[in-house]
Amino acid sequence: MSYTRQYTPETQSRDELDQNTGPMVIEFGTNWCGICQGAQAHIKTAMDNHPDIPHVKVEDGKGRRLGRTFGVKLWPTLIFLKDGKEMARVVRPERSSEIEDAMVKILQG
């Protein structure tokens, strides 16, 4: 699984994510967000270089608790997890290299 196109409602709890093993990228945003749409080319480029890393897109917003547990304030926010622990974060990426740098942290960390 590499790049995921659509944001979906929360499917995992924070407890489940904290117990996850291996690397994972969680992206918070919405399908209608213009800034999220503008960042997708950079996100896709980076994720396509790492097809073995799960990429979960979580629809965020009012009443959505998962984003609050990570302290998400702006969209898109990418959280890079390794064995359930946050290793890096990229907010509103403007280059795929920002995402690649964070990927290195979860692959080497």
Biopython code that builds the backbone (N, CA, C, O; Angstrom):
import numpy as np
from Bio.PDB.StructureBuilder import StructureBuilder

atoms = [
    (1, "MET", "N", (0.849, -1.174, 0.000)),
    (1, "MET", "CA", (0.000, 0.000, 0.000)),
    (1, "MET", "C", (0.893, 1.235, 0.000)),
    (1, "MET", "O", (1.773, 1.372, 0.849)),
    (2, "SER", "N", (0.669, 2.107, -0.930)),
    (2, "SER", "CA", (1.424, 3.361, -0.907)),
    (2, "SER", "C", (0.423, 4.508, -0.810)),
    (2, "SER", "O", (-0.400, 4.541, 0.104)),
    (3, "TYR", "N", (0.492, 5.430, -1.733)),
    (3, "TYR", "CA", (-0.341, 6.626, -1.709)),
    (3, "TYR", "C", (-1.832, 6.279, -1.694)),
    (3, "TYR", "O", (-2.292, 5.429, -2.456)),
    (4, "THR", "N", (-2.570, 6.948, -0.822)),
    (4, "THR", "CA", (-4.025, 6.819, -0.740)),
    (4, "THR", "C", (-4.634, 8.129, -1.212)),
    (4, "THR", "O", (-4.204, 9.202, -0.788)),
    (5, "ARG", "N", (-5.631, 8.051, -2.085)),
    (5, "ARG", "CA", (-6.216, 9.254, -2.686)),
    (5, "ARG", "C", (-7.174, 10.029, -1.782)),
    (5, "ARG", "O", (-7.040, 11.245, -1.643)),
    (6, "GLN", "N", (-8.123, 9.352, -1.175)),
    (6, "GLN", "CA", (-9.215, 10.009, -0.461)),
    (6, "GLN", "C", (-9.047, 9.950, 1.053)),
    (6, "GLN", "O", (-8.583, 8.954, 1.608)),
    (7, "TYR", "N", (-9.433, 11.034, 1.698)),
    (7, "TYR", "CA", (-9.526, 11.046, 3.157)),
    (7, "TYR", "C", (-10.776, 10.262, 3.536)),
    (7, "TYR", "O", (-11.812, 10.397, 2.884)),
    (8, "THR", "N", (-10.692, 9.459, 4.567)),
    (8, "THR", "CA", (-11.830, 8.685, 5.029)),
    (8, "THR", "C", (-12.061, 8.966, 6.510)),
    (8, "THR", "O", (-11.140, 9.372, 7.219)),
    (9, "PRO", "N", (-13.296, 8.750, 6.981)),
    (9, "PRO", "CA", (-13.550, 8.945, 8.414)),
    (9, "PRO", "C", (-12.630, 8.051, 9.246)),
    (9, "PRO", "O", (-12.090, 7.058, 8.757)),
    (10, "GLU", "N", (-12.470, 8.423, 10.488)),
    (10, "GLU", "CA", (-11.598, 7.679, 11.398)),
    (10, "GLU", "C", (-11.958, 6.200, 11.391)),
    (10, "GLU", "O", (-13.115, 5.837, 11.602)),
    (11, "THR", "N", (-10.967, 5.349, 11.149)),
    (11, "THR", "CA", (-11.200, 3.905, 11.154)),
    (11, "THR", "C", (-10.402, 3.215, 12.248)),
    (11, "THR", "O", (-10.663, 2.058, 12.576)),
    (12, "GLN", "N", (-9.429, 3.923, 12.814)),
    (12, "GLN", "CA", (-8.618, 3.367, 13.884)),
    (12, "GLN", "C", (-8.610, 4.340, 15.058)),
    (12, "GLN", "O", (-8.695, 5.556, 14.881)),
    (13, "SER", "N", (-8.508, 3.788, 16.237)),
    (13, "SER", "CA", (-8.427, 4.625, 17.428)),
    (13, "SER", "C", (-6.964, 4.982, 17.699)),
    (13, "SER", "O", (-6.051, 4.394, 17.118)),
    (14, "ARG", "N", (-6.763, 5.933, 18.571)),
    (14, "ARG", "CA", (-5.403, 6.305, 18.953)),
    (14, "ARG", "C", (-4.701, 5.117, 19.616)),
    (14, "ARG", "O", (-3.512, 4.895, 19.386)),
    (15, "ASP", "N", (-5.423, 4.358, 20.428)),
    (15, "ASP", "CA", (-4.829, 3.184, 21.076)),
    (15, "ASP", "C", (-4.337, 2.176, 20.040)),
    (15, "ASP", "O", (-3.255, 1.609, 20.189)),
    (16, "GLU", "N", (-5.129, 1.954, 18.994)),
    (16, "GLU", "CA", (-4.716, 1.027, 17.938)),
    (16, "GLU", "C", (-3.473, 1.528, 17.216)),
    (16, "GLU", "O", (-2.566, 0.750, 16.919)),
    (17, "LEU", "N", (-3.431, 2.809, 16.936)),
    (17, "LEU", "CA", (-2.268, 3.382, 16.250)),
    (17, "LEU", "C", (-1.022, 3.305, 17.130)),
    (17, "LEU", "O", (0.074, 3.034, 16.638)),
    (18, "ASP", "N", (-1.190, 3.544, 18.426)),
    (18, "ASP", "CA", (-0.059, 3.479, 19.349)),
    (18, "ASP", "C", (0.517, 2.069, 19.447)),
    (18, "ASP", "O", (1.695, 1.900, 19.761)),
    (19, "GLN", "N", (-0.302, 1.066, 19.182)),
    (19, "GLN", "CA", (0.150, -0.325, 19.255)),
    (19, "GLN", "C", (0.633, -0.867, 17.920)),
    (19, "GLN", "O", (1.082, -2.011, 17.843)),
    (20, "ASN", "N", (0.548, -0.065, 16.870)),
    (20, "ASN", "CA", (0.968, -0.485, 15.536)),
    (20, "ASN", "C", (2.475, -0.745, 15.501)),
    (20, "ASN", "O", (3.239, -0.058, 16.180)),
    (21, "THR", "N", (2.897, -1.714, 14.728)),
    (21, "THR", "CA", (4.327, -1.982, 14.594)),
    (21, "THR", "C", (4.793, -1.572, 13.201)),
    (21, "THR", "O", (4.049, -1.657, 12.223)),
    (22, "GLY", "N", (6.037, -1.129, 13.143)),
    (22, "GLY", "CA", (6.616, -0.713, 11.875)),
    (22, "GLY", "C", (6.293, 0.723, 11.542)),
    (22, "GLY", "O", (5.664, 1.424, 12.334)),
    (23, "PRO", "N", (6.726, 1.172, 10.358)),
    (23, "PRO", "CA", (6.479, 2.549, 9.941)),
    (23, "PRO", "C", (5.068, 2.741, 9.389)),
    (23, "PRO", "O", (4.465, 1.813, 8.849)),
    (24, "MET", "N", (4.556, 3.962, 9.534)),
    (24, "MET", "CA", (3.232, 4.315, 9.026)),
    (24, "MET", "C", (3.154, 5.835, 8.895)),
    (24, "MET", "O", (3.734, 6.569, 9.696)),
    (25, "VAL", "N", (2.434, 6.295, 7.879)),
    (25, "VAL", "CA", (2.193, 7.727, 7.703)),
    (25, "VAL", "C", (0.695, 7.962, 7.821)),
    (25, "VAL", "O", (-0.101, 7.342, 7.116)),
    (26, "ILE", "N", (0.322, 8.863, 8.717)),
    (26, "ILE", "CA", (-1.073, 9.261, 8.865)),
    (26, "ILE", "C", (-1.177, 10.705, 8.388)),
    (26, "ILE", "O", (-0.437, 11.579, 8.840)),
    (27, "GLU", "N", (-2.097, 10.935, 7.478)),
    (27, "GLU", "CA", (-2.304, 12.273, 6.930)),
    (27, "GLU", "C", (-3.682, 12.761, 7.333)),
    (27, "GLU", "O", (-4.684, 12.094, 7.073)),
    (28, "PHE", "N", (-3.735, 13.925, 7.969)),
    (28, "PHE", "CA", (-4.997, 14.519, 8.384)),
    (28, "PHE", "C", (-5.349, 15.671, 7.451)),
    (28, "PHE", "O", (-4.493, 16.488, 7.112)),
    (29, "GLY", "N", (-6.615, 15.732, 7.037)),
    (29, "GLY", "CA", (-7.097, 16.788, 6.160)),
    (29, "GLY", "C", (-8.524, 16.499, 5.756)),
    (29, "GLY", "O", (-9.214, 15.716, 6.410)),
    (30, "THR", "N", (-8.975, 17.131, 4.670)),
    (30, "THR", "CA", (-10.302, 16.852, 4.126)),
    (30, "THR", "C", (-10.216, 16.843, 2.607)),
    (30, "THR", "O", (-9.304, 17.424, 2.020)),
    (31, "ASN", "N", (-11.178, 16.177, 1.983)),
    (31, "ASN", "CA", (-11.206, 16.098, 0.523)),
    (31, "ASN", "C", (-11.514, 17.444, -0.125)),
    (31, "ASN", "O", (-11.142, 17.665, -1.277)),
    (32, "TRP", "N", (-12.185, 18.349, 0.589)),
    (32, "TRP", "CA", (-12.567, 19.638, 0.015)),
    (32, "TRP", "C", (-11.541, 20.751, 0.274)),
    (32, "TRP", "O", (-11.690, 21.854, -0.251)),
    (33, "CYS", "N", (-10.511, 20.479, 1.071)),
    (33, "CYS", "CA", (-9.523, 21.483, 1.438)),
    (33, "CYS", "C", (-8.585, 21.801, 0.261)),
    (33, "CYS", "O", (-7.900, 20.912, -0.244)),
    (34, "GLY", "N", (-8.559, 23.043, -0.163)),
    (34, "GLY", "CA", (-7.713, 23.447, -1.286)),
    (34, "GLY", "C", (-6.231, 23.276, -1.008)),
    (34, "GLY", "O", (-5.480, 22.883, -1.901)),
    (35, "ILE", "N", (-5.799, 23.561, 0.203)),
    (35, "ILE", "CA", (-4.390, 23.405, 0.554)),
    (35, "ILE", "C", (-4.022, 21.922, 0.540)),
    (35, "ILE", "O", (-2.931, 21.553, 0.106)),
    (36, "CYS", "N", (-4.938, 21.072, 1.018)),
    (36, "CYS", "CA", (-4.707, 19.622, 0.974)),
    (36, "CYS", "C", (-4.580, 19.153, -0.469)),
    (36, "CYS", "O", (-3.683, 18.375, -0.795)),
    (37, "GLN", "N", (-5.466, 19.618, -1.324)),
    (37, "GLN", "CA", (-5.427, 19.235, -2.733)),
    (37, "GLN", "C", (-4.129, 19.688, -3.375)),
    (37, "GLN", "O", (-3.538, 18.956, -4.169)),
    (38, "GLY", "N", (-3.679, 20.900, -3.034)),
    (38, "GLY", "CA", (-2.451, 21.430, -3.605)),
    (38, "GLY", "C", (-1.204, 20.675, -3.188)),
    (38, "GLY", "O", (-0.211, 20.673, -3.914)),
    (39, "ALA", "N", (-1.240, 20.032, -2.026)),
    (39, "ALA", "CA", (-0.084, 19.292, -1.518)),
    (39, "ALA", "C", (-0.019, 17.856, -2.026)),
    (39, "ALA", "O", (0.999, 17.187, -1.845)),
    (40, "GLN", "N", (-1.080, 17.372, -2.655)),
    (40, "GLN", "CA", (-1.153, 15.957, -3.008)),
    (40, "GLN", "C", (-0.067, 15.501, -3.979)),
    (40, "GLN", "O", (0.401, 14.368, -3.869)),
    (41, "ALA", "N", (0.342, 16.326, -4.906)),
    (41, "ALA", "CA", (1.404, 15.910, -5.844)),
    (41, "ALA", "C", (2.698, 15.619, -5.089)),
    (41, "ALA", "O", (3.383, 14.643, -5.394)),
    (42, "HIS", "N", (3.038, 16.452, -4.112)),
    (42, "HIS", "CA", (4.250, 16.240, -3.312)),
    (42, "HIS", "C", (4.120, 14.978, -2.451)),
    (42, "HIS", "O", (5.060, 14.193, -2.335)),
    (43, "ILE", "N", (2.950, 14.801, -1.857)),
    (43, "ILE", "CA", (2.717, 13.639, -1.004)),
    (43, "ILE", "C", (2.770, 12.362, -1.837)),
    (43, "ILE", "O", (3.393, 11.379, -1.435)),
    (44, "LYS", "N", (2.118, 12.377, -2.994)),
    (44, "LYS", "CA", (2.098, 11.197, -3.861)),
    (44, "LYS", "C", (3.507, 10.832, -4.318)),
    (44, "LYS", "O", (3.874, 9.657, -4.315)),
    (45, "THR", "N", (4.295, 11.827, -4.708)),
    (45, "THR", "CA", (5.668, 11.563, -5.148)),
    (45, "THR", "C", (6.460, 10.864, -4.058)),
    (45, "THR", "O", (7.137, 9.871, -4.325)),
    (46, "ALA", "N", (6.385, 11.365, -2.847)),
    (46, "ALA", "CA", (7.132, 10.764, -1.734)),
    (46, "ALA", "C", (6.600, 9.384, -1.382)),
    (46, "ALA", "O", (7.384, 8.461, -1.156)),
    (47, "MET", "N", (5.293, 9.228, -1.332)),
    (47, "MET", "CA", (4.708, 7.936, -0.960)),
    (47, "MET", "C", (4.978, 6.885, -2.028)),
    (47, "MET", "O", (5.199, 5.719, -1.699)),
    (48, "ASP", "N", (4.965, 7.269, -3.288)),
    (48, "ASP", "CA", (5.236, 6.317, -4.367)),
    (48, "ASP", "C", (6.660, 5.766, -4.287)),
    (48, "ASP", "O", (6.927, 4.669, -4.779)),
    (49, "ASN", "N", (7.568, 6.514, -3.674)),
    (49, "ASN", "CA", (8.947, 6.032, -3.481)),
    (49, "ASN", "C", (9.059, 5.023, -2.343)),
    (49, "ASN", "O", (10.097, 4.385, -2.172)),
    (50, "HIS", "N", (7.976, 4.882, -1.560)),
    (50, "HIS", "CA", (7.974, 3.980, -0.397)),
    (50, "HIS", "C", (6.676, 3.180, -0.366)),
    (50, "HIS", "O", (5.874, 3.348, 0.552)),
    (51, "PRO", "N", (6.458, 2.318, -1.347)),
    (51, "PRO", "CA", (5.173, 1.611, -1.437)),
    (51, "PRO", "C", (4.896, 0.648, -0.286)),
    (51, "PRO", "O", (3.754, 0.229, -0.098)),
    (52, "ASP", "N", (5.912, 0.295, 0.481)),
    (52, "ASP", "CA", (5.702, -0.638, 1.590)),
    (52, "ASP", "C", (5.249, 0.054, 2.882)),
    (52, "ASP", "O", (4.883, -0.616, 3.848)),
    (53, "ILE", "N", (5.274, 1.377, 2.900)),
    (53, "ILE", "CA", (4.868, 2.112, 4.104)),
    (53, "ILE", "C", (3.381, 2.449, 3.994)),
    (53, "ILE", "O", (2.973, 3.124, 3.048)),
    (54, "PRO", "N", (2.571, 1.992, 4.941)),
    (54, "PRO", "CA", (1.140, 2.315, 4.910)),
    (54, "PRO", "C", (0.910, 3.825, 5.009)),
    (54, "PRO", "O", (1.546, 4.519, 5.802)),
    (55, "HIS", "N", (-0.010, 4.307, 4.187)),
    (55, "HIS", "CA", (-0.398, 5.717, 4.152)),
    (55, "HIS", "C", (-1.894, 5.766, 4.439)),
    (55, "HIS", "O", (-2.704, 5.313, 3.630)),
    (56, "VAL", "N", (-2.253, 6.316, 5.591)),
    (56, "VAL", "CA", (-3.650, 6.386, 6.006)),
    (56, "VAL", "C", (-4.074, 7.846, 5.994)),
    (56, "VAL", "O", (-3.473, 8.678, 6.673)),
    (57, "LYS", "N", (-5.105, 8.156, 5.226)),
    (57, "LYS", "CA", (-5.622, 9.525, 5.159)),
    (57, "LYS", "C", (-6.882, 9.597, 6.005)),
    (57, "LYS", "O", (-7.869, 8.911, 5.736)),
    (58, "VAL", "N", (-6.835, 10.433, 7.028)),
    (58, "VAL", "CA", (-7.939, 10.541, 7.979)),
    (58, "VAL", "C", (-8.631, 11.889, 7.791)),
    (58, "VAL", "O", (-8.005, 12.947, 7.852)),
    (59, "GLU", "N", (-9.937, 11.817, 7.563)),
    (59, "GLU", "CA", (-10.737, 13.030, 7.449)),
    (59, "GLU", "C", (-10.802, 13.690, 8.823)),
    (59, "GLU", "O", (-11.189, 13.063, 9.809)),
    (60, "ASP", "N", (-10.423, 14.951, 8.873)),
    (60, "ASP", "CA", (-10.343, 15.668, 10.135)),
    (60, "ASP", "C", (-11.389, 16.768, 10.150)),
    (60, "ASP", "O", (-11.949, 17.117, 9.110)),
    (61, "GLY", "N", (-11.648, 17.309, 11.317)),
    (61, "GLY", "CA", (-12.583, 18.416, 11.424)),
    (61, "GLY", "C", (-13.315, 18.398, 12.750)),
    (61, "GLY", "O", (-12.985, 17.629, 13.653)),
    (62, "LYS", "N", (-14.303, 19.250, 12.848)),
    (62, "LYS", "CA", (-15.077, 19.392, 14.078)),
    (62, "LYS", "C", (-15.681, 18.042, 14.471)),
    (62, "LYS", "O", (-16.264, 17.338, 13.646)),
    (63, "GLY", "N", (-15.525, 17.705, 15.742)),
    (63, "GLY", "CA", (-16.069, 16.459, 16.246)),
    (63, "GLY", "C", (-15.219, 15.230, 15.954)),
    (63, "GLY", "O", (-15.578, 14.122, 16.351)),
    (64, "ARG", "N", (-14.110, 15.411, 15.274)),
    (64, "ARG", "CA", (-13.209, 14.295, 14.968)),
    (64, "ARG", "C", (-12.115, 14.278, 16.023)),
    (64, "ARG", "O", (-11.336, 15.226, 16.119)),
    (65, "ARG", "N", (-12.045, 13.230, 16.805)),
    (65, "ARG", "CA", (-11.171, 13.197, 17.970)),
    (65, "ARG", "C", (-9.730, 12.811, 17.652)),
    (65, "ARG", "O", (-8.806, 13.288, 18.312)),
    (66, "LEU", "N", (-9.525, 11.963, 16.665)),
    (66, "LEU", "CA", (-8.183, 11.442, 16.424)),
    (66, "LEU", "C", (-7.183, 12.555, 16.132)),
    (66, "LEU", "O", (-6.073, 12.551, 16.663)),
    (67, "GLY", "N", (-7.570, 13.492, 15.300)),
    (67, "GLY", "CA", (-6.676, 14.614, 14.995)),
    (67, "GLY", "C", (-6.329, 15.427, 16.228)),
    (67, "GLY", "O", (-5.209, 15.921, 16.356)),
    (68, "ARG", "N", (-7.288, 15.567, 17.138)),
    (68, "ARG", "CA", (-7.027, 16.326, 18.361)),
    (68, "ARG", "C", (-5.995, 15.604, 19.236)),
    (68, "ARG", "O", (-5.181, 16.250, 19.896)),
    (69, "THR", "N", (-6.029, 14.263, 19.243)),
    (69, "THR", "CA", (-5.075, 13.531, 20.078)),
    (69, "THR", "C", (-3.643, 13.721, 19.583)),
    (69, "THR", "O", (-2.689, 13.558, 20.345)),
    (70, "PHE", "N", (-3.499, 14.066, 18.301)),
    (70, "PHE", "CA", (-2.178, 14.343, 17.738)),
    (70, "PHE", "C", (-1.866, 15.839, 17.724)),
    (70, "PHE", "O", (-0.778, 16.235, 17.305)),
    (71, "GLY", "N", (-2.796, 16.668, 18.171)),
    (71, "GLY", "CA", (-2.575, 18.112, 18.184)),
    (71, "GLY", "C", (-2.598, 18.737, 16.805)),
    (71, "GLY", "O", (-1.922, 19.740, 16.575)),
    (72, "VAL", "N", (-3.358, 18.172, 15.881)),
    (72, "VAL", "CA", (-3.450, 18.700, 14.510)),
    (72, "VAL", "C", (-4.217, 20.009, 14.527)),
    (72, "VAL", "O", (-5.314, 20.100, 15.077)),
    (73, "LYS", "N", (-3.611, 21.031, 13.908)),
    (73, "LYS", "CA", (-4.253, 22.348, 13.835)),
    (73, "LYS", "C", (-4.409, 22.836, 12.407)),
    (73, "LYS", "O", (-5.331, 23.598, 12.115)),
    (74, "LEU", "N", (-3.523, 22.412, 11.510)),
    (74, "LEU", "CA", (-3.569, 22.834, 10.113)),
    (74, "LEU", "C", (-3.599, 21.605, 9.208)),
    (74, "LEU", "O", (-3.115, 20.533, 9.570)),
    (75, "TRP", "N", (-4.177, 21.786, 8.028)),
    (75, "TRP", "CA", (-4.249, 20.694, 7.054)),
    (75, "TRP", "C", (-3.412, 21.026, 5.835)),
    (75, "TRP", "O", (-3.270, 22.201, 5.500)),
    (76, "PRO", "N", (-2.866, 20.058, 5.177)),
    (76, "PRO", "CA", (-2.700, 18.703, 5.661)),
    (76, "PRO", "C", (-1.562, 18.615, 6.673)),
    (76, "PRO", "O", (-0.579, 19.353, 6.596)),
    (77, "THR", "N", (-1.717, 17.711, 7.607)),
    (77, "THR", "CA", (-0.653, 17.383, 8.560)),
    (77, "THR", "C", (-0.341, 15.910, 8.401)),
    (77, "THR", "O", (-1.234, 15.065, 8.478)),
    (78, "LEU", "N", (0.930, 15.603, 8.177)),
    (78, "LEU", "CA", (1.383, 14.222, 8.066)),
    (78, "LEU", "C", (2.155, 13.857, 9.318)),
    (78, "LEU", "O", (3.098, 14.546, 9.706)),
    (79, "ILE", "N", (1.743, 12.762, 9.946)),
    (79, "ILE", "CA", (2.392, 12.252, 11.146)),
    (79, "ILE", "C", (3.119, 10.967, 10.743)),
    (79, "ILE", "O", (2.512, 10.060, 10.174)),
    (80, "PHE", "N", (4.398, 10.895, 11.035)),
    (80, "PHE", "CA", (5.223, 9.744, 10.677)),
    (80, "PHE", "C", (5.473, 8.924, 11.933)),
    (80, "PHE", "O", (6.164, 9.363, 12.853)),
    (81, "LEU", "N", (4.898, 7.721, 11.957)),
    (81, "LEU", "CA", (4.970, 6.853, 13.126)),
    (81, "LEU", "C", (5.930, 5.692, 12.888)),
    (81, "LEU", "O", (6.048, 5.182, 11.774)),
    (82, "LYS", "N", (6.600, 5.294, 13.938)),
    (82, "LYS", "CA", (7.411, 4.077, 13.935)),
    (82, "LYS", "C", (7.061, 3.339, 15.214)),
    (82, "LYS", "O", (7.283, 3.845, 16.314)),
    (83, "ASP", "N", (6.512, 2.140, 15.066)),
    (83, "ASP", "CA", (6.083, 1.334, 16.210)),
    (83, "ASP", "C", (5.162, 2.124, 17.144)),
    (83, "ASP", "O", (5.272, 2.045, 18.367)),
    (84, "GLY", "N", (4.249, 2.889, 16.531)),
    (84, "GLY", "CA", (3.250, 3.624, 17.296)),
    (84, "GLY", "C", (3.708, 4.938, 17.892)),
    (84, "GLY", "O", (2.920, 5.624, 18.543)),
    (85, "LYS", "N", (4.960, 5.306, 17.687)),
    (85, "LYS", "CA", (5.486, 6.553, 18.255)),
    (85, "LYS", "C", (5.764, 7.563, 17.138)),
    (85, "LYS", "O", (6.293, 7.213, 16.083)),
    (86, "GLU", "N", (5.398, 8.818, 17.392)),
    (86, "GLU", "CA", (5.635, 9.862, 16.407)),
    (86, "GLU", "C", (7.132, 10.148, 16.309)),
    (86, "GLU", "O", (7.787, 10.461, 17.303)),
    (87, "MET", "N", (7.651, 10.035, 15.098)),
    (87, "MET", "CA", (9.069, 10.284, 14.841)),
    (87, "MET", "C", (9.289, 11.601, 14.094)),
    (87, "MET", "O", (10.354, 12.210, 14.189)),
    (88, "ALA", "N", (8.263, 12.029, 13.348)),
    (88, "ALA", "CA", (8.375, 13.261, 12.569)),
    (88, "ALA", "C", (6.971, 13.744, 12.224)),
    (88, "ALA", "O", (5.985, 13.015, 12.325)),
    (89, "ARG", "N", (6.930, 15.014, 11.809)),
    (89, "ARG", "CA", (5.661, 15.642, 11.430)),
    (89, "ARG", "C", (5.954, 16.662, 10.335)),
    (89, "ARG", "O", (6.934, 17.403, 10.411)),
    (90, "VAL", "N", (5.098, 16.693, 9.321)),
    (90, "VAL", "CA", (5.205, 17.698, 8.260)),
    (90, "VAL", "C", (3.829, 18.336, 8.112)),
    (90, "VAL", "O", (2.831, 17.646, 7.907)),
    (91, "VAL", "N", (3.790, 19.658, 8.218)),
    (91, "VAL", "CA", (2.544, 20.404, 8.114)),
    (91, "VAL", "C", (2.588, 21.239, 6.839)),
    (91, "VAL", "O", (3.534, 21.991, 6.602)),
    (92, "ARG", "N", (1.550, 21.092, 6.028)),
    (92, "ARG", "CA", (1.427, 21.828, 4.764)),
    (92, "ARG", "C", (2.707, 21.733, 3.922)),
    (92, "ARG", "O", (3.364, 22.744, 3.672)),
    (93, "PRO", "N", (3.054, 20.529, 3.493)),
    (93, "PRO", "CA", (4.295, 20.368, 2.722)),
    (93, "PRO", "C", (4.268, 21.150, 1.416)),
    (93, "PRO", "O", (3.254, 21.206, 0.720)),
    (94, "GLU", "N", (5.406, 21.749, 1.107)),
    (94, "GLU", "CA", (5.544, 22.503, -0.136)),
    (94, "GLU", "C", (6.515, 21.827, -1.100)),
    (94, "GLU", "O", (6.652, 22.245, -2.250)),
    (95, "ARG", "N", (7.191, 20.773, -0.620)),
    (95, "ARG", "CA", (8.129, 20.014, -1.458)),
    (95, "ARG", "C", (8.080, 18.550, -1.036)),
    (95, "ARG", "O", (7.871, 18.239, 0.136)),
    (96, "SER", "N", (8.271, 17.667, -1.989)),
    (96, "SER", "CA", (8.287, 16.239, -1.636)),
    (96, "SER", "C", (9.511, 15.905, -0.796)),
    (96, "SER", "O", (9.503, 14.920, -0.059)),
    (97, "SER", "N", (10.570, 16.716, -0.897)),
    (97, "SER", "CA", (11.780, 16.453, -0.109)),
    (97, "SER", "C", (11.513, 16.574, 1.396)),
    (97, "SER", "O", (12.161, 15.889, 2.187)),
    (98, "GLU", "N", (10.570, 17.432, 1.804)),
    (98, "GLU", "CA", (10.208, 17.534, 3.225)),
    (98, "GLU", "C", (9.652, 16.200, 3.720)),
    (98, "GLU", "O", (9.957, 15.755, 4.826)),
    (99, "ILE", "N", (8.844, 15.584, 2.890)),
    (99, "ILE", "CA", (8.221, 14.310, 3.243)),
    (99, "ILE", "C", (9.268, 13.196, 3.216)),
    (99, "ILE", "O", (9.283, 12.326, 4.088)),
    (100, "GLU", "N", (10.129, 13.231, 2.221)),
    (100, "GLU", "CA", (11.205, 12.230, 2.120)),
    (100, "GLU", "C", (12.102, 12.271, 3.359)),
    (100, "GLU", "O", (12.487, 11.223, 3.879)),
    (101, "ASP", "N", (12.432, 13.457, 3.825)),
    (101, "ASP", "CA", (13.271, 13.594, 5.026)),
    (101, "ASP", "C", (12.616, 12.935, 6.238)),
    (101, "ASP", "O", (13.281, 12.277, 7.038)),
    (102, "ALA", "N", (11.305, 13.122, 6.359)),
    (102, "ALA", "CA", (10.577, 12.515, 7.473)),
    (102, "ALA", "C", (10.506, 10.992, 7.302)),
    (102, "ALA", "O", (10.547, 10.253, 8.286)),
    (103, "MET", "N", (10.399, 10.526, 6.057)),
    (103, "MET", "CA", (10.378, 9.082, 5.793)),
    (103, "MET", "C", (11.675, 8.423, 6.284)),
    (103, "MET", "O", (11.649, 7.330, 6.851)),
    (104, "VAL", "N", (12.782, 9.088, 6.064)),
    (104, "VAL", "CA", (14.061, 8.550, 6.498)),
    (104, "VAL", "C", (14.042, 8.315, 8.004)),
    (104, "VAL", "O", (14.584, 7.319, 8.484)),
    (105, "LYS", "N", (13.430, 9.213, 8.742)),
    (105, "LYS", "CA", (13.375, 9.084, 10.211)),
    (105, "LYS", "C", (12.621, 7.839, 10.647)),
    (105, "LYS", "O", (13.006, 7.204, 11.629)),
    (106, "ILE", "N", (11.545, 7.473, 9.937)),
    (106, "ILE", "CA", (10.802, 6.285, 10.367)),
    (106, "ILE", "C", (11.413, 5.007, 9.811)),
    (106, "ILE", "O", (11.160, 3.917, 10.324)),
    (107, "LEU", "N", (12.208, 5.139, 8.774)),
    (107, "LEU", "CA", (12.871, 3.949, 8.229)),
    (107, "LEU", "C", (14.145, 3.616, 8.995)),
    (107, "LEU", "O", (14.510, 2.449, 9.130)),
    (108, "GLN", "N", (14.812, 4.643, 9.491)),
    (108, "GLN", "CA", (16.067, 4.419, 10.215)),
    (108, "GLN", "C", (15.865, 4.385, 11.719)),
    (108, "GLN", "O", (16.612, 3.720, 12.437)),
    (109, "GLY", "N", (14.851, 5.104, 12.200)),
    (109, "GLY", "CA", (14.613, 5.267, 13.633)),
    (109, "GLY", "C", (14.337, 3.994, 14.282)),
    (109, "GLY", "O", (14.114, 3.953, 15.492)),
]
sb = StructureBuilder()
sb.init_structure("model")
sb.init_model(0)
sb.init_chain("A")
sb.init_seg("    ")
for serial, (resi, resn, name, xyz) in enumerate(atoms, 1):
    if name == "N":
        sb.init_residue(resn, " ", resi, " ")
    sb.init_atom(name, np.array(xyz, "f"), 0.0, 1.0, " ", f" {name:<3s}", serial, name[0])
structure = sb.get_structure()
